[in-house]
Amino acid sequence: MTVDVKLLESTIGEKGMTIEEFSKAIGINPSTYYRKKEKGCLTFSVGQMHSTVEVLNLTPAQAVAVFLNENSH
């Protein structure tokens, strides 16, 4: 599923994490994260979405904003 990258990355920063730390925490190689982002196709599996919610301690509303927002691309 494609994510709202700007919102995701600002949330990662607010939690005091780097993209590298976040990527590893949810089981994505950081180089894969950056490659997919550059191509405009950063997508997460359902499992990775669940891990993101746990790692970033997202509320249901925050998760919806990151993963289901109409601005996602």
C-alpha positions as CSV (number, residue, x, y, z in Angstrom):
1,M,0.0,0.0,0.0
2,T,1.4,3.4,-0.9
3,V,1.9,5.8,2.0
4,D,1.9,9.6,2.5
5,V,5.7,9.9,2.6
6,K,5.8,13.5,3.9
7,L,3.6,12.6,6.8
8,L,5.4,9.4,7.5
9,E,8.8,11.0,7.5
10,S,7.7,13.9,9.7
11,T,6.3,11.4,12.1
12,I,9.5,9.4,12.1
13,G,11.4,12.6,12.9
14,E,9.0,13.6,15.7
15,K,9.6,10.2,17.3
16,G,13.4,10.9,17.3
17,M,14.2,8.2,14.7
18,T,16.2,8.3,11.5
19,I,14.9,6.7,8.3
20,E,17.6,4.0,8.7
21,E,16.5,3.2,12.2
22,F,12.8,3.1,11.3
23,S,13.4,1.0,8.2
24,K,15.4,-1.6,10.1
25,A,12.8,-1.6,12.9
26,I,10.0,-2.6,10.5
27,G,12.1,-5.1,8.5
28,I,13.0,-3.0,5.4
29,N,16.5,-2.5,4.2
30,P,17.1,1.3,4.3
31,S,18.4,1.3,0.7
32,T,15.1,-0.4,-0.4
33,Y,13.2,2.4,1.4
34,Y,15.1,5.1,-0.4
35,R,15.0,3.4,-3.8
36,K,11.2,3.0,-3.6
37,K,10.8,6.5,-2.4
38,E,12.8,7.9,-5.3
39,K,10.7,5.9,-7.8
40,G,7.5,7.3,-6.1
41,C,6.3,3.8,-5.2
42,L,7.0,3.5,-1.5
43,T,4.7,0.7,-0.5
44,F,4.3,-1.4,2.6
45,S,2.9,-4.9,3.2
46,V,0.2,-5.3,5.8
47,G,2.8,-6.7,8.2
48,Q,5.0,-3.7,7.7
49,M,2.0,-1.4,8.3
50,H,1.3,-3.1,11.6
51,S,5.0,-2.8,12.5
52,T,5.0,0.9,11.6
53,V,2.0,1.5,13.9
54,E,3.8,-0.3,16.7
55,V,7.3,1.3,16.2
56,L,5.9,4.8,15.8
57,N,3.2,4.3,18.4
58,L,0.5,5.6,16.0
59,T,-3.1,6.2,17.0
60,P,-5.7,4.8,14.7
61,A,-6.3,8.2,13.2
62,Q,-2.6,8.7,12.6
63,A,-2.3,5.4,10.9
64,V,-5.3,6.2,8.6
65,A,-3.7,9.6,7.8
66,V,-0.4,7.9,6.8
67,F,-1.7,4.8,5.0
68,L,-5.2,5.7,3.7
69,N,-5.1,9.4,3.1
70,E,-6.1,10.5,-0.4
71,N,-2.8,12.5,-0.6
72,S,-0.9,9.2,-0.4
73,H,1.5,8.6,-3.3
